[in-house]
Amino acid sequence: MLRAALLFVVMFLFSVPVMAQETVVAGLSQNRVSITANFDGTGILIFGAVKRESPPPKNATLQVVIEVSGPSGPLTVRRKQRVFGIWVNTDSIEIDSAPSFYAVASTAPLAEILSNTEDLRHRISVQHLIRSVGAPANIANPETFSEALIRIRRKNGLYSSDGKVDLADDTLFRTQIVLPSNLVEGDYTARIFLIRDQKVLDINKTTIAVRKVGLERWIFNLAHQRPLIYGLLSLAIAIAAGWLASAAFRVLRLN
């Protein structure tokens, strides 16, 4: 009896099709971005390949999603309403965490290739990256504040979700993520997801360091570490600029 049961288990295991193990190998054109005085944005090429130990399955199309997000932090979102003809701030919500930058590119629309469960588990879409634990009970439709934040940052070029990943022969992929000029300094996270049948098969994660350099770094350090000296220096520059403008105006009048 025991022998028959063991034989049945062995036959069952061999009869079940084994899903090919697929992993992602990826690289970046640059993993460090330097913010200088004349920095006007840059683009990062993200590329890679799918590593397999056996032929891929034929019944599910391979999809690739590439997401880049900047440092997250808390912020306050306020709602404006017109009161007696004047726009004033009324309701507000404290958002616990929101990425300063977000961009996603995929081989197909994200809603079509990824299940809601997997999206929530891995926090791929920007709606799941924004965390707002609680809202005041007197505020109606608190979700509209997160939607407004996404809309404003998308307008400022900080959020984008329409990037395209080029996938060749179910193996090689590439895309370019555009980083705007108004970046926040910090460590940015790039994640590459392999997806089949709306499920995540593998994840590759790397870091992009965004740092101020040169004059930008010196001014930033001075403002945060020596605020008194920074204030006095700013005042002296303003006085000097005013005096030079006044002197130039007098010279022009005399001529």
Residue pairs with C-beta under 8 A, 6 or more apart in sequence:
17 57
18 54
19 57
20 52
20 53
20 54
20 55
20 56
20 57
21 52
21 53
21 54
22 50
22 51
22 52
22 56
22 62
22 194
22 196
22 201
22 202
23 50
23 51
23 194
23 202
24 48
24 49
24 50
24 51
24 64
24 192
24 193
24 194
24 202
24 203
24 204
25 48
25 49
25 50
25 51
25 204
26 46
26 47
26 48
26 192
26 204
26 206
27 46
27 47
27 48
28 44
28 45
28 46
28 47
28 190
28 206
28 208
29 44
29 45
29 46
29 47
30 42
30 44
30 208
31 206
31 207
31 208
31 209
32 208
32 209
32 210
32 211
33 42
33 44
33 179
33 183
33 208
33 209
33 210
33 211
34 211
34 212
34 213
35 183
35 185
35 210
35 211
35 212
35 213
35 216
36 213
36 214
36 215
36 216
37 214
37 215
37 216
39 181
39 216
40 181
41 178
41 179
41 180
41 181
41 183
42 178
42 179
43 176
43 177
43 178
43 179
44 68
44 176
44 177
44 179
44 190
44 208
45 174
45 175
45 176
46 66
46 68
46 174
46 175
46 176
46 177
46 190
46 192
47 172
47 173
47 174
47 175
48 172
48 173
48 174
48 192
48 204
49 171
49 172
49 173
50 62
50 170
50 171
50 172
50 173
50 194
56 62
56 170
57 196
60 196
60 197
61 196
62 167
62 170
62 194
62 195
62 196
63 106
63 107
63 108
63 113
63 114
63 167
63 194
63 195
63 196
64 106
64 107
64 165
64 167
64 173
64 192
64 193
64 194
64 195
65 104
65 105
65 106
65 107
65 110
65 113
65 114
65 124
65 165
65 192
65 193
65 195
66 104
66 105
66 106
66 163
66 165
66 173
66 175
66 177
66 190
66 191
66 192
66 193
67 102
67 103
67 104
67 105
67 124
67 190
67 191
67 193
68 101
68 102
68 103
68 104
68 177
68 188
68 189
68 190
68 191
68 208
69 99
69 101
69 102
69 103
69 129
69 188
69 189
70 99
70 100
70 101
70 102
70 158
70 183
70 184
70 186
70 188
70 210
71 99
71 100
71 184
71 185
71 186
71 187
71 188
72 97
72 98
72 99
72 100
72 129
73 97
73 98
73 100
74 94
74 95
74 96
74 97
74 98
75 94
75 95
75 98
75 149
76 92
76 93
76 94
76 95
77 92
77 93
77 95
77 145
77 146
77 148
77 149
78 89
78 90
78 91
78 92
79 89
79 90
79 91
79 92
79 144
79 145
79 148
80 87
80 88
80 89
80 90
81 87
81 88
81 90
83 90
91 136
91 139
93 132
93 135
93 136
93 139
93 142
93 145
94 132
95 130
95 131
95 132
95 145
95 146
95 149
96 131
96 132
96 133
97 129
97 130
97 131
98 129
98 130
98 131
98 149
99 126
99 129
99 130
100 158
100 183
100 184
100 186
101 158
101 159
101 179
101 180
101 183
101 184
101 188
102 126
102 129
102 153
102 158
102 159
102 160
102 161
103 159
103 160
103 161
103 163
103 177
103 178
104 110
104 124
104 125
104 126
104 160
104 161
104 163
105 163
105 164
105 165
105 175
105 177
106 113
106 163
106 164
106 165
107 113
107 164
107 165
107 166
107 167
107 173
110 119
110 124
110 125
110 161
113 195
113 198
114 124
114 195
114 198
114 200
115 198
115 199
118 124
118 195
118 198
118 199
118 200
119 125
119 128
120 128
121 200
122 193
122 200
122 203
123 129
124 191
124 193
125 161
126 150
126 159
126 161
127 146
127 150
130 146
130 149
130 150
132 142
132 145
132 146
135 142
135 145
150 159
153 159
154 160
154 161
156 180
156 182
157 180
157 182
158 180
158 182
160 178
163 175
163 176
163 177
164 175
165 173
165 174
165 175
166 173
166 174
166 175
167 173
177 190
179 210
183 210
184 210
185 210
185 211
185 212
185 220
186 210
187 207
187 208
187 209
187 210
188 207
188 208
188 209
188 210
189 205
189 206
189 207
189 208
190 205
190 206
190 207
190 208
191 203
191 204
191 205
192 203
192 204
192 205
193 200
193 202
193 203
194 200
194 201
194 202
194 203
195 201
211 217
212 220
219 230
222 229
222 230
222 233
223 230
